[in-house]
Amino acid sequence: MRKLVKEECLEAVALGGFGPAITGAASSVAVVLTQSWCPQWRWMRSYLERLAAREGPELAIFWVEYDREDFFEPFMAFKEEVLGNDQVPFVLYYRGGALARSSNFIDEGGFLRALALA
């Protein structure tokens, strides 16, 4: 489980989405866009940290708490206006480098099913 860095987030804003370095990091990739205060994120993070032990060629998990970043406003605008979601946490699921689906808060079983890992 790796935190997205500023450059990766600003690249997504500029491109209108995440590039292949993120989306193709494994056969199944999850990108969690959230804010630190969100209680649902805290709950999700606990199971994601456990799932991080499974990371490798089949699974990669990325996250960013964008309210704690100096690019908060442009990133939030990208998330809400370009990606079309104003809720947190917001999860993008990629399979084979392509966006397969998205969700907001989701339990561990649903998360694994969204990535075709369950």
Salt bridges, closest charged atoms under 4 A:
GLU8 OE2 - ARG2 NH2 2.70
GLU49 OE2 - ARG45 NE 2.98
GLU65 OE2 - ARG45 NH1 3.48
GLU65 OE1 - ARG68 NE 3.53
GLU69 OE2 - LYS3 NZ 2.86
ASP70 OD2 - LYS6 NZ 3.04
GLU108 OE1 - ARG50 NH2 2.36
